[in-house]
Amino acid sequence: MDDEFGLKGWWKEWNQKFFREKWPLWLSAVVMALSGIMAYGVAVWSLSRTVSGHNPYDQAKPLGTFLGLKELGGMINSLLGRIGLPHYPFSGYIWPDGVTVSFFRQYPNPLLEPTAGTMLGILFGGLIAALLAREFSLKVPLDKTEYALAGSGGVMMGVGAVFMFGCPLVSTTNIGAMGVQAILMVIGMTIGSYFGAKVIVWLEKRRVAASMAYADGIHYKPLMLFEKTKTIWPRVPEYADGAELAAIRYQPQVAVLLIIGVLLAVSRFASIGFPALSLSFLVASLTGFAMQRGGICFAHAYREPFLSGFADMSRSMALLYILLVIGFLPMKLLGATNPDLAYAEIFAISPAGVGVLLGAALFGIGMALNGACVSDSLWRTAEGQVKIWVGLITLICVSSWLFPMRDEAWFKNYFAPYGAKNIRDVYLPQIFHSYPLAVAFTIGVILIWALMMTWFSGRTFKKYMEG
C-alpha cells in the first residue's frame, strides 16, 4: 500500500484524473477557450514580426482548419485533372506581370499554410490524449449503412464549408472575433442540425419497423444503433485471462515517444525561422487534447438537443463562445490602436451573405449525419473511428473541387456580397460603432442560442419519455 501515498500516490491519482478519466465538458470548453485565445495571441505576435521584417511565411492565424484543406485539396484537384476525372477548372491567379500563381499552392511547402499546422496539431493532440488514456483502437460501425451516412454527410459538409467560408471551429473563432458571418453560421448550423436529426430518426424508425416485421422480433435491433461501434483492433482473445493487452498497455509509452519526437521536430522548425507556426501547432495540439479528453464535439452540440435531448454539450459550447469573445477583446483593441497591427483587429472575419446561411444549413445536415465536423473528425480519426475517415476524406475531396469558386465574381455578388469589398462592413463593433454594444450583442445571441437548445432538449426528452 506504500505506493498509494507520497509522491508516487499523488502522481497515480493525478494521472488517473487528468489522463485516464473523461473531463467534465465545462473543463474541456475552458481549456479550448484558453488555447483559442493563445492562438489569437500567437497570430497577433506573428503579424508584428512580419511587419518588422521577419520571415513572411511565418504567419500564424487564429484557430481554424478549413483553409488547411486547400493545400491538400489542391493536390487532389490537380490529380483529378491529370487522370481525366471532374475537377474545378481554375488554374490560379494571374499577377500583373502575367505570371500565373497556383490558387492552391501559395506556399513553398504545404505545411507553411497556417491552418494546415492547426489541422495537424488537433490530430496530434487527439492522438496523444487517446494514447495516454489507452483509448486508441480501430472501431467500425455496427450498422454498415453508417458509411453511406458518412459519405453523404461529407459531401454536404464539403459544399457547405465552401459557401460558409469555414467550419464550426472557424465559426468559434469568428464568434470571438465578433463577425456577422458567425451569427449566420450558428443560425444555419442549428437549422441544418435540426433537419439532420429528423433524417436520422426517420431512418432509424424505418429500420426498426422493418426488423419488427420478422416473426417474434428475432431480428430486432435497438432504436439507437446509430453511431454504435465495435473494435476490430486490438482484438481481445476469446479466452482472455483478463490481463490488459500489450497493444493497449503500452500506449502511454508510445505517446511519450511521440511527444519527444514532435517536440524535437517543432524545435528544429522554430530554429530555422518559423517560431510562430511552431507555437500555433502546439496550441492547436492543446485544443485537440482537450476535445478528446472531454469528448467535446461541435456536431453533437448542435444535433443532440434535437436527437437525444442532451444539451450539456451545447451549454459548454456557449461557455466556449463567451470566453473567446472576452479573451479576444484586449488583442482586438490593440489592433484598433496600433496602425501596424490593424489587421489583428479583424482576424477571422469573413464576408457574409445568404450563401453563409445556406452553406451553414447544409453543413449542419452533413455533420449531423456524419456525427462530426472537420475538427471533430480530426480528433476522432486519431482515436481510430473508421467511419469518420470516410466523411473526412469525402469532405476534403468535395471542398477541394469547389473551393476556387469562392473567388469568382458571381459567387461574391450573389452569395457573399457583404464585406467582399470592405470586411469591416460585417464587423459588429464597426456596425454598432461601439465595442461594449458589440460584445453585449454577441454574448446575448450566444445566451439566447444556449437557452433555445436547452428548451429543445427538454422537448425532445419529453417526447421520448411519452413514447
N, C-alpha and C positions, 0 to 999 in steps of 0.2 A: 504493500500500500504506500510505500515511500514515494513512488512516482506520482502520487496524487497530490503531493504537497510541494511547496517551494517553487523554484523557478520552472522545473520540469512540469509540475502540475499546472502552473499558471499558463505555460505555453500550450499544453494539451487542451486546456479549456478555451483559450483564446483561438487556437487553431480550429477547434470544433465549431465555434460560433461564427467565425469570420469566413472560413474556407469551406466547411462541410455543410453547415445548415443554411437553408434559404434565408435571405434577408427579408425583413419587412418591406413592403412596397414603398412606403414613405422614405425609408433609408436609401433605397436604390434611386428614388427620384431626387433626393438631396445630393447624392454623390454625382448623379448625372448632371444636375444643375451646376455643381462646382466644376466639373470637367468642361461643361459648355462655357462657363464664364472664363475659365482658364484658356480655352481655345480662342475665345474672342480676344483675350488679352495678348496671346501669342500673335494673333493676326495683326493687332494694332502695333505691337513691337516690330513685327516683320515689315510692316509698312514704313515705320520710322527708319528702319535700316535701309530699305530701298530708297527712300528719299535722300538719305545721307550718302548714297553711292555704293552700298554693298551689293552683293550678288542679286541681280534682278530676278533670278529663278528661285531664290529662297523666299518665296512669298506665300506665307500660310494664309488660310482662310478660316472663318468660323466653322463650326461643325456642320457637315453635310456630306452626303455620299453620292448623290445622283451625277454630279459633274464628273466624278471619278470614273463613272462608267463610260464617259465619252471617249477616253483614250482606248480603253479595251474595246468599246463598241466600234471605234474607227477601224481597228484591225479586223473585226468581224465583218463590218460593212465592205471593206476593201476585198476581203476574201470572197464574200458573196459575189461581188462583181467579177472577180477573176475566174470563178468557176461557173459563171453564167447564170447564177440564181438572182432573184429580185433583190435589189439594193437601192438605196436612195441615190439618185444621180446628181450628186453635189461634189464637185472637185475641190472647192476651197475658196478662200478669199483671194481676190486679185488686188495686189497693192498698186499704188500709183506708178511704180516703176515697171509694172507689167508682170511682176513675178507672182505666181500663184502659190499661196501658202495653204497647206492642208488644213481643212476645218478641224479635223480630229487631232492631228499630231502637231500641236502648237508648242511642244516642249521637246528638248533634245532626248529626253527619256520619259516614258510614260509615268514613272514613279515620281517625277517632278511636278505632276499635276497635283495641286494641294489636296483635293478631296480624294485622290487615289490613295494617298497616305492615310487619310481618315478611314477609308474603307478597310485597308489592311490593318489599321490599328484596332478597329472594332472587332474584326475577325480574330486577330491575335489575342486581344483581351478576353473575348469569349472563350477561346480555346484554352487559355491559361486557367481561367476560372473553372471550366469544366474538368480539366485535368487535376487541378488541386482538390476539387471536390470528388474526384473519382467518378465523374458522371459522363465521361466520353464513351460513346458506343454508337454503332451504326444501327439506326432504327428505321423501319419501314412501316407504312400504314397497314392496318389490318384489312381495310377495305381498299382494293386496288383502284377503285374509281377516284380515290383521293388524288391520284396522279393527273387525271383529267381535270379535276378542280384546280390543282396547282398550275397546270399548263394554261387553262383558260384565265385563271386569275393573273398569271404572269403577263399574258397578252394585254389584259385590261390595265394592269399597272403600268406596263411599258408605254401604252398610248397615253394614259392619264398623266404619267410623270412628265412627258414632253409638254403637254398642254398646261400643266400647273407649275412648270418651272421647278420641279424638285420632287422630293419625297417627304414623308412625315417628319424625318429628322430635320430636313431643311425648314419645314413649317415651324418646328420647335424653335430653331434659331431665328426664324423670321418673326415669330411672335415676340421673342425677346427684343428684336430689333425694331418692333412696332411698325410693321408694314401692312398695307391694306391686303396684300396677297395672302398673308397669314390668316386673316379673318375669313377670306373666301375659301381658303383651303380647309379650315376647321369646319365650316358650314357644309362644304361639298363632301368631305370625307365622312361626316356624320350622316348625311342623306344617303350616300352610297353604301355605307356600312349597314344602314337600316334595311335597304333592299337586298344586300348581300346576305344578311342574316335570314331574311324571308326565303331566299332561294335555298339556303342550307336546310331550313326547317321543312320546306316543301319536298326536297329531295329525300330527306330522312323519313318523312311520313310515307312517301311513295314506296321506299324500300321496305319499311316495316309492314306496310299494308300488303305488299307482295309476299313477304315471308310468312305473314299470318295466314295466307291462303292455303298453306300446306296443312295437312291433317295434323291435328293436335299441336300445332305450332312447333313441330320438331326442328324446323329450320329458322326459328325466330332469332333475330338479332336485336339487342337493346337499341333504344332510340338514339342515344348519343354515342354511337360507334364512331362518329365523325372525329377525326384527329387522334383516335386511339392508335397506338403503335406497338410493334413487337421488336425485340432486339435480335439482330442477326449476327452481331459480333460485339463482344466476345460471347460465344455460346457457353451456357452452363451445362456441363455433362449431366446425362440423365440420372446417374447415380453419384452425384456430387456429395462430398463429405461435409459440406457446409463451409469449407475454407474459402477465403477470397481468392479469385482467380488472379494469376500473375499479371494478366493484361489490365486488370483493374488496380491491383495493389500497388503497382509501380508507376501509376500515372502521375502522382505528385513529383516523383523524381524526374520524370520526363519533362514536367512543367518547369522545374528549376533549371534544367539544362537548356531548355528553350529560352527562358528568361535571360540567362547568362549570354547565350549566343546572340540574341536580338539586341541586348544592351551593348555588346561589343560592336555589332554592325551599326547601330544607331550612333554610337560614339564616333565611329570612323566616318559616317556620313556627315556628322556635325563638324568634324575636324577638317573636312575638305570644302567647307563653305556653305553648309546647309543646316545651321543650328535651328532655325525657325521650323523648317519642315520636320526635323527630328523631334522637336518638342511637340509639334502638332500630332505626330504619330503616337507619342507616349500619352498625351492627353486623350486621344481617341481610344487608346488601349484601356484607359481607366473607364471610359464610357462603356466599352464592350464588356469589361469585367463586371461593372455594376448592373448592366442589363441582364447578364447571365445569372448573377448571384440572386437577383430579385425576381428573375423571370419576367421582367417588365417588357411589355410588348405593345407597340402602337396599335397594331391590328386588333388586339384583344381590348384595348382601352376604348376603341371606337365601336367594336362589334358586340362585345359581351352584354352590355345593357339591353340589347335587342334580342340576344340569343339565349343567354343563360340567367340573366338577372343579376349579374355580377358587375358592380360599379366601383369596386375598390381601385382597380387599375385606372379608371377614368379620373377618379379624385386624385390619385397620385400623379397622373399626368398634368392635371390642373395645378398641383403644387409645383411641379417642374416648370411649367409655363410662367407662373408668377415669380418664382425665384430668378428666372432668367431675365424677365423684364426689369426687376430691381437690380440684378447683378450687372447687366449690360450698361445701365444708365451712366455711371461715372465715366466709362470709356467713350460713350457717345457724346457726353458733354465735353470731354477732352477734344474729340474731333471737331466739335462745334466751335471751339475757341482757338484751335490751332490750325492755321491755313494749310500747313504741311501735312496734317493728318485729317484733312476734311473728309476723305473717303471713309475713314474709320466710323464716321457718324452714320453712314448708310450701308455698312457691311450687311450682306444677306438680304437686301431689299431687291425685289424683282418686279417687273411690270405686272399689271393686273388687268383683268377684264373678264368677260364671260367665259373665255377659254379656261381660266384658272378654276372657276366654279364647276364647269362641265368636266374638266380633267380630274379635279379632286373627287367628284362624284363617281366617275368611272374607276379611279384608283381605289376609292373606298369599297366598291363592289369587289374589285380584284383582290384586295388584301383580305377581305372577309372570307372569300373562297379559298385563298391560298393559306390563310392563317398567319401571315407575316408580311411586312413591308420590306423595304431594302435593308435598313439597319437591323430589323428583327431577323431577316433572313441570314445576315452575316453571323450573328452570334449563335443562331440556331443551327446553321451549317457547321459551325465549329463544334457543336455538340454531337453532330452526326445524324441530323434529321434529313434523311434521303429525299423525302417528299419536297422539302424546302428547296433542295438543289434544283429541282425541276422548275419551280416557279421563278427562282432567281435567274437561271440561265435563260429562260423564256423572256423574262423582263429585259435582260441585257440585250438579247438579240433584237427584240421588237423596238426598244427605245433607240438603239444604235441606228436602226434603219430609218427611223423617223426624226431623230434629233436635229439634223440640219435644217428642217423646215422652219424651226423657230426663228431663223434669220431671214426668211422670205418675207417680202413686203406684205403679201396677203395675210400671212399669219399675224403679223404685228397689227395690221389695220383692223382685222375682224375679231381676233381672239385675245389680243393683249394691247389695246390701244392706249391705256393709261400708264404713264411712266416710261413709255418707249423712247420719248424724246428727252424728258427730264424726269429722272427717277424720284426726285423729291415731290413730284405730284402725287405719289402714292405713299408718302412717308407721313405717318399720323402726326408727329409733332409739327410738321410743316402745314398740314391740313388744319389743325387746331390752333396753330400759332402759339402753342404752349406745351411745354414738356409735362407739367403736372396734369393737365387735362388729358394729354395723350396716354400717360401712364394710368390714370384713373379709368379712362375708357377701355383700355386694353385689359386691365385686371377685371373690370366689370364684365366684359364679354366672356372672359375665362370663367368667372364665378357663375354666370348665367348658364354657360355650357355644362359646367360640373353639376349644377342643380338639375338641369334638364336631363342629363344622363342618369343621375340618381333617381329621378322620378320615373324615367322609362324602365330602369332596372326593377323598381318596385312593381310596376305594372306588369312586366314580363314574369316576375317571380309569382305574382298573384295568379296570373293566368295558368302557370304550370301547377300551382297548388290546387286550383279549381278543376284541373284536368282538361 
